[in-house]
Amino acid sequence: MSRWLVSNVPSWLLLLGLVVLVAGGAALVLFYVRHRFPQLEEGKHNHVTVFAVSFIGFMFAILLTFVSNSLWGQINDADAKARTEGATGMQLAADSTVFEKADSDRIRQGLLDYERAAIAEWPEAASDRSFPEADNALARLYTAYRQVQPHNDLQTKYLDTSFSNLDNIRQARRERVLQAHMDVDPPWSLWVVILLTSAMVLGCAIIYGVEKPAMDYAMVATVGVLVAAALFLVVDLSYPFVGEMSTSPEPLREVIQVLSPSPA
């Protein structure tokens, strides 16, 4: 469900929805509590509530920091793989000019086909689906290099280097696709802890005794917005290849721009 939300709902709309749901729900609960238990307005229990919210808020902050750092690390790792794949493709494009024109044209076309297939594969891999065309394009690119017959030592050297770089691209793609399939949102047990601590933080804010209703609603709404923002952060960072905060295939597009012929 969370993958679908991140994939299909704009980030601003998802954040707004969570704010309305969490802060609005907390305000409705506060409205019920103030009318059902009017004695809470006296604030005789506030010294206990302050201690509880301090401890729970501290634990909630630690948990959120731990989860966010872990999820952000996934995105950084995915960024590094995409940059490696793109930079190596740029190197292959530059080195291809050393070969004979027929070989160079064949290699550049094969590399262009692969980069386009890799970009088309991006959303498929993020949705845990296979995309055989990317494998086929990479195989054709290997074939294009195997057909090269070097005519001098320089071409032989660059051909060996190109095969090594091509292996790096294959490895980077394999790791990228594997990460897209394996990196998922936090397990249900961690979600239970996150939702439980969020509910406890909101609960402490709701039962805190405030005589003036306006101040009480403002305080609960503020806590609700903060909790909603924390939940949004966890959801939006959960998928390194999906959503507006995810890794971009821009390094692969840069290779395509280099390989594509300039308009006359």
C-alpha positions in Angstrom: 0.0 0.0 0.0 2.8 2.5 0.9 4.6 1.7 -2.3 1.5 2.5 -4.3 1.1 5.8 -2.4 4.7 6.9 -3.0 4.5 5.9 -6.7 1.2 7.5 -7.5 0.5 10.3 -5.1 2.6 13.6 -5.2 4.7 14.2 -2.2 3.0 17.4 -1.2 -0.4 15.7 -1.5 0.7 12.7 0.6 2.1 15.1 3.3 -1.1 17.1 3.3 -3.2 14.0 3.6 -1.2 12.7 6.5 -1.4 16.1 8.3 -5.2 16.2 7.8 -5.6 12.6 8.9 -3.3 12.8 12.0 -3.8 16.3 13.2 -7.5 16.3 12.3 -8.0 12.9 14.0 -6.2 14.1 17.1 -8.4 17.3 17.2 -11.5 15.1 17.1 -10.2 12.9 19.9 -9.4 16.0 21.9 -12.9 17.3 21.3 -14.4 14.1 22.7 -12.0 14.0 25.7 -12.7 17.6 26.7 -16.4 16.9 26.8 -16.2 13.4 28.2 -13.6 14.2 30.9 -13.9 17.9 31.8 -11.8 17.3 35.0 -8.7 16.9 32.8 -8.8 20.7 32.1 -7.8 21.3 35.8 -4.3 20.0 35.0 -3.8 18.1 38.3 -2.1 15.3 36.4 0.1 17.6 34.3 3.3 16.9 36.2 3.0 13.2 35.4 2.0 13.9 31.8 5.1 16.2 31.3 7.4 13.4 32.5 5.7 10.8 30.3 5.8 13.0 27.2 9.4 13.9 27.8 10.4 10.2 27.9 8.2 9.1 25.1 9.2 12.1 22.9 12.8 11.3 23.5 12.4 7.7 22.4 10.3 8.7 19.4 13.0 11.1 18.3 15.7 8.4 18.6 13.6 5.9 16.7 12.8 8.4 13.9 16.5 9.4 13.6 17.5 5.7 13.4 14.9 4.8 10.8 15.5 8.0 8.7 19.3 7.5 8.6 18.9 3.9 7.6 16.4 4.7 4.8 18.5 7.7 3.6 21.5 5.4 3.5 19.6 3.2 1.0 19.0 6.2 -1.2 22.6 7.3 -1.1 23.7 3.7 -2.0 21.3 3.7 -4.9 22.6 7.1 -6.0 26.2 5.8 -6.0 25.2 2.8 -8.2 23.4 5.0 -10.7 26.3 7.4 -10.8 28.8 4.6 -11.4 26.6 3.2 -14.2 26.3 6.6 -15.8 30.0 7.6 -15.4 31.2 4.2 -16.8 28.8 4.6 -19.8 30.3 8.1 -20.5 33.8 6.6 -20.4 32.8 3.8 -22.9 31.3 6.5 -25.2 34.5 8.5 -25.1 36.8 5.4 -25.6 34.8 4.2 -28.6 36.2 6.9 -30.8 39.6 5.1 -30.8 38.2 2.2 -32.9 37.5 2.1 -36.6 34.4 4.1 -37.6 32.3 1.0 -38.3 33.2 -0.5 -34.9 32.7 2.8 -33.2 29.3 3.4 -34.7 28.2 -0.1 -33.8 29.4 0.3 -30.2 27.8 3.7 -29.7 24.5 2.4 -31.1 24.6 -0.6 -28.8 25.5 1.6 -25.8 22.6 4.0 -26.7 20.2 1.1 -26.9 21.3 -0.2 -23.6 21.0 3.2 -21.8 17.5 3.6 -23.2 16.6 0.1 -22.1 18.0 0.7 -18.6 15.9 3.9 -18.2 12.8 2.0 -19.4 13.7 -0.7 -16.9 13.9 1.7 -14.0 10.2 1.8 -13.0 9.8 -1.9 -13.8 12.6 -2.9 -11.4 11.2 -0.5 -8.7 7.9 -2.4 -9.0 9.7 -5.7 -8.7 9.2 -6.7 -12.3 11.7 -8.0 -14.8 12.6 -6.2 -18.0 14.3 -8.7 -20.4 15.0 -6.0 -23.0 17.7 -4.5 -20.8 19.4 -7.9 -20.6 19.1 -8.3 -24.4 20.5 -4.8 -25.0 23.5 -5.5 -22.7 24.2 -8.8 -24.5 24.1 -7.0 -27.9 26.6 -4.4 -26.5 28.9 -7.2 -25.5 28.6 -8.7 -29.0 29.5 -5.3 -30.5 32.7 -5.2 -28.5 33.6 -8.8 -29.4 33.3 -8.0 -33.1 36.1 -5.3 -32.8 39.3 -6.3 -34.5 42.0 -4.0 -33.1 44.6 -2.8 -35.6 47.2 -1.4 -33.3 48.4 -1.5 -29.7 46.3 1.5 -28.7 43.1 -0.1 -29.9 44.0 -3.3 -28.1 44.6 -1.4 -24.9 41.3 0.5 -25.2 39.4 -2.7 -26.0 40.6 -4.4 -22.9 39.8 -1.4 -20.8 36.3 -1.2 -22.4 35.6 -4.8 -21.6 36.5 -4.0 -18.0 34.3 -1.0 -17.9 31.5 -3.0 -19.5 31.8 -5.5 -16.7 31.5 -2.6 -14.2 28.3 -1.5 -15.9 26.9 -5.0 -15.7 27.8 -5.2 -12.1 26.4 -1.8 -11.2 23.1 -2.6 -13.0 22.8 -6.0 -11.3 23.3 -4.4 -7.9 20.8 -1.6 -8.7 18.1 -4.0 -9.8 18.8 -6.3 -6.8 18.5 -3.3 -4.5 15.3 -2.2 -6.1 13.8 -5.6 -5.5 15.0 -6.1 -2.0 14.9 -2.6 -0.4 11.3 -2.3 1.0 9.7 -0.2 3.7 10.3 -1.0 7.4 8.9 -4.4 8.5 5.5 -4.5 10.2 7.1 -4.9 13.6 8.9 -1.7 13.3 5.8 0.0 11.9 3.9 -1.1 15.0 6.6 0.5 17.2 6.5 3.7 15.1 2.7 4.0 15.2 2.6 3.0 18.9 5.0 5.7 19.9 3.3 8.2 17.6 0.0 7.5 19.3 1.6 7.8 22.8 3.0 11.2 21.9 -0.4 12.4 20.6 -2.1 10.8 23.6 0.0 12.7 26.1 -0.7 16.0 24.2 -4.4 15.3 24.3 -4.7 14.5 28.0 -2.5 17.4 29.0 -4.7 19.8 31.0 -5.1 23.2 29.4 -8.0 25.5 30.6 -8.3 27.5 27.4 -9.7 25.4 24.5 -7.9 27.4 21.8 -4.5 26.8 23.3 -5.3 23.1 23.8 -6.3 22.6 20.2 -3.3 24.6 18.9 -0.9 22.4 21.0 -2.5 19.1 19.8 -2.6 20.3 16.2 1.1 21.2 16.4 2.1 17.8 17.8 -0.2 16.2 15.2 1.6 18.0 12.3 5.0 17.0 13.6 3.9 13.3 13.9 2.4 13.4 10.4 5.7 14.9 9.0 7.6 12.1 10.7 5.4 9.4 9.2 5.6 11.1 5.8 9.4 11.0 6.0 9.5 7.3 6.8 7.1 6.5 4.0 8.7 8.6 1.4 12.2 7.4 2.1 11.3 3.8 2.2 11.8 3.1 -1.5 15.1 4.3 -3.0 13.8 4.0 -6.6 10.2 5.2 -6.2 8.9 8.7 -5.4 10.1 12.3 -5.7 12.8 11.8 -3.1 14.2 8.7 -4.7 17.3 8.1 -6.8 17.1 9.6 -10.3 18.1 7.9 -13.6 19.6 11.2 -14.7 23.2 9.8 -15.0 21.9 7.4 -17.6 20.2 10.2 -19.5 23.5 12.1 -19.6 25.0 9.1 -21.5 22.1 9.3 -24.0 22.6 13.0 -24.5 26.3 12.3 -25.3 25.5 9.5 -27.7 22.5 11.0 -29.5 23.4 12.9 -32.7 23.1 16.6 -32.5 20.2 18.1 -34.5 21.3 19.7 -37.8 
